[in-house]
Amino acid sequence: MSKIIVKNSGALQGEIEVSGSKNSALPIIAACILNEGRNELSGLPDLSDIHIMFSLMESLGARIEFASGKTIVNCEHITNYTTPYELVGKMRGSFLLAGPLLARAGRARIAMPGGCPIGTRPVDLHLKGFAALGADISQGHGYIDLKAKNKLAGAKIYLDFPSVGATENILMAAVTALGETVIENAAVEPEIVDLAEFLNKQGAQIEGAGTDTVRIAGVRELKGTAHQIIPDRIEAGTFMVAFSATRGTGRIKNINFSHVKPVAAKLAEMGVEMRCGPDYIDIDAAKKLTTADIKTLPFPGFPTDMQAPFSVLLSTVEGTGMIVETVFENRFLHVGELKRMGANIRIDGRTSVVEGVKRLSGAQVNALDLRGGAALVLAGMVAKGDTQITGVEHIERGYENLVGKLSKIGAKVYSEK
Ligand code: UD1
């Protein structure tokens, strides 16, 4: 079983570069199904989730040539409309194939999604959207069947919650529907804007992506195009916390500051100094930091994906900080593991109360989900003694070469097969 070993690393120093966004790449790869041409995607991160998406696409008939610089996705022949459970069970993002398949073929049979065990994570909002566009939906034996007898038709869809995945799936289903679709209370995350830009380059007519009302005028067909994936704001945020938790100084390259603003604002409140360049941030966390309270919210609020790394940071600071998780109902899986490392964290429902401790202590811990796993790596860097992390496959889902990248800025982090 592979492990990550982490030793106390002192203050991190140097330059680290962010990869392309996983959460942007997944829907954009799926959206290639919408055209029969050749799509050139630049900057896709080399991650297990991305490779699962490639395997899913290939199981549908797509041809993919992956290279970390440029990936070609060709969907000329889509011959299968069922996504196999063996792959879907590994990644919730696979449900993003439903919208494009429905738009292209009028049908899709998707295994019920798996992914990080951070709550029940239903797909009801996706399904309500598909139904509004005219799809018939049935469920059974672990699969969801979607069928459109006639061509999908534009509709007005109000999302009860601004779900990222539902907004993306409905957008992709609606681009070739007859007439206009309006999504209200849409998610406004940067990944939605990236997807809409990609779809518009394919020939879609989408307006308002990045606001809570997105208008999609259906077009007859889309064509292949080229696109550069945006930088991963969660990986960037994780590096910002890595420098901060170790009281380090350095530069994070390939970053879009407007995407990490909620994280930067919280770090600034805690006393971290930052200076932005056009595509980098210089960060200096050498001064004494103070604790903070955090509430996770949809963008542009504080990202839920960053609350696990922040619970490590708050543990290194004197005083009591509170984290309220409003997006997912079970996103404190890492807390039990951090407690094994000496963290003083209490959970009450959706709130965790983090009391700073003098020193975390290295221990054997298990990554139970992606961001919680990254938090354990950060904890190991500030803890006394060695930390051994199992469940590395969770971390590898979302961080490209985390060990190699952190090592370059002085972290004592090692992979063990
Ligand atoms: C995406 C991200 C994930 C991030 C999350 C919130 C990807 C691949 N993953 O996940 O990293 O943490 O956004 O920023 O992009 N919900 C429903 N019904 C639905 C859909 C969602 O109740 O049909 C609920 C979920 O259970 C959750 C909340 O809405 O409590 C937010 O989920 P959503 O925004 O859909 O997140 P994902 O797209 O799954």
Residues whose N, C-alpha, C, O or C-beta is under 5 A from the ligand:
A	BS01	UD1	N23 G93 R121 P122 V123 D124 L125 H126 F161 P162 S163 V164 G165 A166 T304 D305 V327 F328
